[in-house]
Amino acid sequence: MDILLLGSGGREDALAWAMRQSPSCGKLLAAPGNPGIARWAECVSIDPTSPQAVVALAQQEHIGLVVVGPEAPLVAGVADACRAAGIPVFGPTAAAAELEGSKGFTKDLCAAEGIPTAAYVRTERVDEALAALHRFGLPVVIKADGLAAGKGVTVAATRAEAEAAIRAAGDGPLVIEEFLEGEEASLFALVDGELAVPLASAQDHKRVGEADTGPNTGGMGAYSPAPVLTPELEQCAMDAIVGPTARAMAARGTPFSGVLYAGLMLTEEGPKLIEYNARFGDPECEAIMPRLDGDVAALLHAVATGRLADIDPPRLKPAVSMTVVVAAEGYPGTPRKGGLIDGIEAAERVEGVTVFQAGTARHGSGALLAAGGRVLAVTALGDTLAQARARAYRAVDAIDYADGFCRRDIGWRELAREQA
């Protein structure tokens, strides 16, 4: 089966790496790809958010599966166009991708279906949002309603902070919601229209600074599995949150097909939904892909063609993984681009390590340069989280990238629990 992968980040590098190892994968194209992805796929320069360009390329190359990595092509309707052309696609329609594209849409669906989540109010204007604040205690959460790449959230500890966040957002759709107490975890499930099966759990680290300080980012690291999401809690989340969501979307005539990423808060009352993403997380994908056992491309094709019930459930290796993101100085503000990167081969000589490339480019001389905020995702497998962590940081230290930085405490909560 020939496959077209859409995207150009670390998530897509991990997907390309996994599919390249799949027995069912024939030719692998990536649009637009990056230098890391080019190790596994032929990169093609088209706009991945253009439904017409994607369908034309898929038809020209006789593609048997389109895999959509990032959210922007989904919301642009790329999956709709592929399905209309009879091309199997891993990723939801634009209507189903509203689960990520509009936080207000998801909150309303939860309210209608009795899915546990935080209490909320949707507003459209600054004055309306300011007036709604009295309904909530502190802290209070202010969320931009649309796509925000994991960064459109303010957790306001004071009323003044909440008011400032609302005024900074200006008129437009906002979601104001109750602050949930507990620990966060991510659950990734495969959904082929109505059937939902769990794939893997993970925990990421959104804050730029160690001990979870500083501004939110797209993610500074992750590990998988997340032991805090016990098998019992995972089943509870599938039964009360993910499963009902899949059935509700199908009943509304907008069935979800692809990976549904549930951000959960593990409260004293049980798991509650924070929000959904309609694609693999980044860097969670980099942590999960090396744990998958079996033919990943065939698994994604089964989802795309509505055949999840006909295949064996996803299998995971008995290993723990950790991903450490190496970012450019200045991230998440204005990252310093153009820095020279060397030593990836040395890093990958550390046992269990793969270095996925997120924001890189090739200079005319062939040198590898930083071209984004998050530059590398250094991923290590181990028998324990401590072993995976040691391998990941050993690999980070083998990389020569003067403008880069990383958090040195990825997995700190779980490691503290293990050592207690």
C-alpha positions in Angstrom: 0.0 0.0 0.0 1.4 3.4 -1.0 0.9 6.1 1.6 0.8 9.9 1.7 1.6 11.6 5.0 0.6 15.2 5.6 2.7 17.5 7.9 6.2 18.6 8.7 6.8 18.3 12.4 8.1 15.9 15.0 4.8 14.1 15.1 4.9 13.4 11.4 8.6 12.3 11.6 7.5 9.7 14.3 4.5 8.6 12.1 6.8 8.3 9.0 9.3 6.3 11.1 6.7 3.9 12.3 5.0 3.4 8.9 8.3 2.9 7.2 8.8 -0.2 9.4 5.4 -1.5 8.6 5.3 -4.6 6.3 2.2 -3.2 4.5 3.8 0.2 3.7 5.0 0.5 0.1 5.9 3.9 -1.3 5.8 6.6 1.4 5.4 10.3 0.4 5.3 13.2 2.8 3.9 16.7 2.1 5.8 18.9 2.8 7.9 16.9 5.2 11.2 17.9 6.8 14.8 16.7 6.7 14.1 14.1 9.4 11.0 12.8 7.5 13.1 12.6 4.4 15.0 9.7 6.0 11.9 7.6 5.7 9.8 9.2 2.9 10.0 11.1 -0.4 9.1 14.7 0.4 6.8 16.6 -1.9 6.3 20.3 -1.9 2.5 20.9 -1.8 0.3 22.7 0.6 -1.1 20.1 3.0 -4.1 22.3 3.8 -5.3 22.4 0.2 -7.9 19.7 -0.4 -7.5 20.0 -4.2 -3.7 19.7 -4.1 -3.8 16.7 -1.7 -6.4 14.8 -3.8 -4.5 15.5 -7.0 -1.3 14.2 -5.6 -2.9 11.1 -4.1 -4.6 10.3 -7.4 -1.5 10.9 -9.4 0.6 8.6 -7.2 -2.2 6.0 -6.7 -2.1 6.4 -3.0 -3.9 3.8 -0.9 -3.9 5.7 2.4 -3.6 9.4 3.3 -2.5 10.0 6.9 -3.2 13.5 8.2 -0.7 14.6 11.0 -1.6 18.2 12.1 -5.0 19.8 12.8 -5.0 22.5 10.1 -5.6 20.2 7.1 -8.4 18.5 9.0 -10.3 21.7 9.8 -9.6 22.8 6.1 -11.6 19.7 4.9 -8.7 17.7 3.4 -10.2 14.4 4.8 -13.6 15.3 3.3 -12.1 15.8 -0.1 -10.2 12.5 0.1 -13.3 10.6 1.1 -15.3 12.2 -1.6 -12.6 11.0 -4.1 -12.7 7.5 -2.7 -9.3 7.7 -1.1 -9.0 6.1 2.4 -7.9 8.7 4.9 -6.8 8.6 8.5 -8.3 11.7 10.0 -11.8 13.1 10.6 -13.9 15.3 8.4 -14.0 19.0 9.1 -17.4 18.6 10.9 -16.0 15.9 13.2 -12.7 17.9 13.7 -14.9 20.5 15.4 -14.2 18.5 18.5 -10.8 20.2 18.4 -11.6 23.2 16.2 -14.2 24.6 18.7 -13.9 24.1 22.4 -17.4 25.5 22.7 -18.7 22.8 20.4 -17.2 20.1 22.5 -18.4 21.6 25.8 -22.0 21.7 24.4 -21.7 18.1 23.2 -20.6 17.1 26.7 -23.5 18.9 28.3 -26.0 17.3 25.9 -24.6 13.8 26.4 -23.8 13.9 30.1 -20.0 13.5 29.6 -18.1 14.6 32.7 -16.2 17.9 32.2 -15.8 21.2 33.9 -18.7 23.7 34.3 -18.4 26.4 31.7 -19.9 29.4 30.0 -19.5 30.4 26.3 -19.3 34.1 25.5 -18.8 36.3 22.4 -18.0 39.7 23.7 -15.6 41.1 26.3 -18.3 42.7 28.4 -20.3 39.4 28.4 -17.2 37.5 29.4 -16.3 39.9 32.2 -19.9 39.7 33.5 -19.7 35.9 33.5 -16.7 35.7 35.8 -18.8 36.0 39.0 -20.1 32.5 38.3 -16.7 30.9 38.9 -14.3 30.7 41.8 -10.5 31.0 41.6 -8.5 29.9 39.8 -10.6 30.2 36.6 -9.7 29.0 33.1 -10.0 31.3 30.1 -9.8 29.5 26.7 -9.8 30.8 23.1 -12.5 28.9 21.3 -10.6 28.0 18.1 -7.3 26.3 17.2 -4.5 27.5 19.4 -1.7 24.9 19.0 -2.0 24.0 22.7 -1.3 27.6 23.9 -4.6 29.4 23.9 -5.4 28.8 27.6 -5.0 31.1 30.6 -5.3 29.7 34.2 -6.0 32.9 36.1 -5.2 32.8 39.8 -6.8 36.2 40.5 -9.8 38.1 39.2 -7.4 40.7 37.8 -5.6 38.1 35.8 -8.8 36.7 34.4 -10.0 40.2 33.4 -6.7 40.9 31.7 -6.8 37.6 29.7 -10.4 38.4 28.6 -9.5 41.9 27.5 -6.3 40.7 25.7 -8.4 38.2 23.8 -10.9 40.9 22.7 -14.3 40.3 21.2 -14.8 36.8 19.9 -15.7 33.4 21.1 -14.3 32.4 24.5 -15.0 29.6 26.9 -14.8 30.3 30.6 -14.7 27.3 32.8 -14.2 25.9 36.2 -10.7 25.0 37.3 -10.5 21.3 37.9 -8.3 19.9 40.7 -6.2 16.8 40.0 -3.5 15.5 37.7 -3.7 15.6 33.9 -3.2 12.6 31.7 -3.7 12.0 28.0 -5.6 9.1 26.5 -5.3 8.3 22.8 -8.1 6.2 21.2 -8.6 5.0 17.7 -12.2 5.6 16.4 -13.5 4.3 13.0 -16.9 6.0 13.0 -18.5 4.5 16.1 -16.2 1.9 17.6 -13.5 3.4 19.8 -10.6 1.4 21.2 -7.8 2.6 23.5 -4.3 3.0 22.0 -2.0 4.4 24.6 -1.7 6.9 27.5 0.9 9.6 28.0 1.7 12.7 30.1 3.2 15.8 28.6 4.8 18.9 30.0 3.3 22.1 28.6 5.2 24.8 30.6 8.5 26.0 29.2 10.3 26.0 32.6 11.3 23.3 35.0 8.8 22.3 37.7 6.1 23.4 35.3 6.8 27.1 35.4 6.6 29.8 32.7 4.3 30.2 29.7 2.6 27.3 28.0 4.2 25.8 24.9 3.2 23.2 22.4 4.9 20.7 24.7 8.4 20.3 26.1 8.4 16.6 26.6 6.3 13.5 27.3 6.4 10.0 28.6 4.2 6.9 27.9 2.5 5.1 29.5 1.1 7.4 32.2 0.8 5.1 35.3 -1.5 7.6 37.0 -4.1 6.6 34.4 -4.5 3.1 35.8 -6.3 0.4 33.7 -9.4 1.0 35.8 -9.4 4.8 35.2 -8.6 4.2 31.5 -11.7 2.0 31.2 -13.7 4.6 33.1 -12.6 7.3 30.6 -13.5 5.0 27.6 -16.9 4.2 29.1 -17.9 7.7 30.3 -16.1 10.0 27.9 -14.5 8.6 24.7 -17.1 6.0 23.8 -20.2 8.3 24.4 -18.4 11.0 22.3 -17.9 8.6 19.4 -21.5 7.4 19.5 -22.9 10.9 19.8 -20.9 12.1 16.8 -22.1 9.2 14.7 -25.7 9.8 15.8 -25.4 13.4 14.7 -24.3 12.4 11.2 -20.7 13.5 11.7 -18.9 10.3 12.6 -15.4 10.6 13.8 -12.6 8.6 12.1 -9.0 8.8 13.2 -7.3 9.2 16.6 -9.2 11.0 19.3 -6.9 12.5 21.9 -8.6 13.1 25.2 -7.0 15.5 27.6 -8.2 14.3 31.0 -8.2 15.6 34.5 -8.1 12.8 37.1 -10.3 14.3 39.8 -11.6 12.8 43.1 -14.9 12.2 41.2 -13.1 10.3 38.4 -11.7 11.3 35.0 -13.2 14.5 33.5 -12.6 15.8 30.0 -10.5 18.9 29.6 -10.5 19.0 25.9 -10.2 16.9 22.7 -7.7 17.0 19.9 -8.6 15.4 16.6 -5.0 14.1 15.9 -2.0 12.7 17.7 -0.4 15.1 20.2 3.1 16.5 19.7 5.3 15.4 21.5 3.1 12.5 22.7 3.1 10.9 19.3 6.9 10.7 19.4 6.7 8.9 22.8 3.9 6.5 21.6 5.0 5.4 18.2 8.1 3.5 19.4 5.9 1.6 21.9 3.5 0.3 19.2 4.0 -3.4 18.2 2.9 -4.7 14.8 2.0 -3.1 11.5 1.2 0.5 12.2 0.3 1.4 8.6 -2.2 -1.5 8.5 -3.7 -0.3 11.8 -4.2 3.2 10.5 -5.7 1.8 7.3 -8.2 -0.3 9.3 -9.3 2.9 11.0 -9.6 4.7 7.7 -11.7 2.0 6.2 -14.0 1.3 9.2 -12.5 -2.1 9.9 -11.3 -1.8 13.5 -13.7 -4.6 14.6 -12.1 -6.9 12.1 -8.5 -6.7 13.3 -6.7 -7.5 16.6 -6.6 -4.7 19.1 -3.5 -2.4 19.1 -0.5 -4.0 20.8 2.1 -2.2 22.9 5.6 -3.3 23.7 6.4 -3.8 27.4 8.5 -0.7 27.5 8.4 2.8 28.8 9.3 5.8 26.5 10.3 9.3 27.2 10.6 12.2 24.8 12.6 15.3 25.6 12.0 18.3 23.3 15.0 20.4 22.4 13.8 23.9 21.5 15.4 27.1 20.1 16.4 29.9 22.5 13.5 32.3 22.7 10.7 29.7 22.4 7.8 30.0 22.9 8.2 33.7 22.1 10.5 34.5 19.2 12.8 31.4 18.7 16.3 31.9 17.3 16.4 30.3 13.9 19.3 29.2 11.8 21.4 27.5 14.5 23.6 24.6 13.3 22.7 21.1 14.6 25.2 18.3 14.7 25.5 15.0 16.6 22.2 13.3 15.8 23.9 10.2 14.7 25.9 10.1 17.9 22.7 10.6 19.9 21.0 7.7 18.1 23.9 5.4 19.1 22.6 5.5 22.6 20.6 2.3 23.2 16.8 2.7 22.6 17.1 6.3 21.2 15.5 7.8 18.1 15.8 11.5 17.4 12.7 12.9 15.6 13.1 16.2 13.8 10.4 18.9 14.4 11.7 22.3 13.2 14.7 21.7 11.0 15.9 22.6 7.5 18.8 21.8 5.2 21.2 24.6 4.2 22.4 24.5 0.6 25.7 23.1 1.9 23.8 20.2 3.4 24.1 21.4 7.0 21.1 20.8 9.3 19.7 24.1 10.7 17.1 25.0 13.3 14.0 26.3 11.5 11.3 26.4 14.2 10.6 26.8 17.9 10.6 23.1 18.9 13.5 21.7 16.9 14.1 18.1 18.0 12.2 15.4 19.9 14.7 13.0 21.5 12.9 9.8 22.4 14.2 6.8 24.3 12.8 3.4 25.2 13.6 1.7 28.5 12.5 -1.0 30.9 11.6 1.7 33.4 10.9 5.4 33.2 14.2 6.1 35.0 16.1 4.1 32.4 14.3 5.8 29.5 15.0 9.2 31.1 18.7 8.4 31.5 19.0 7.3 27.9 17.1 10.3 26.6 19.3 12.9 28.4 22.5 11.0 27.4 21.3 11.4 23.8 20.5 15.1 24.3 24.0 15.7 25.6 25.5 14.1 22.5 23.8 16.7 20.3 25.7 19.8 19.3 23.2 22.6 19.1 24.4 25.8 20.7 21.1 27.7 20.4 19.1 24.9 21.9 17.7 24.2 25.4 15.5 21.6 27.0 13.8 20.9 30.3 15.8 18.6 32.5 12.9 17.4 34.6 10.7 15.5 32.1 8.8 12.8 34.0 9.5 14.4 37.4 6.2 13.7 39.0 6.2 10.0 38.1 9.9 9.6 39.0 9.2 11.1 42.4 6.4 8.6 42.9 8.6 5.7 41.9 11.3 6.8 44.3 8.9 7.4 47.2 
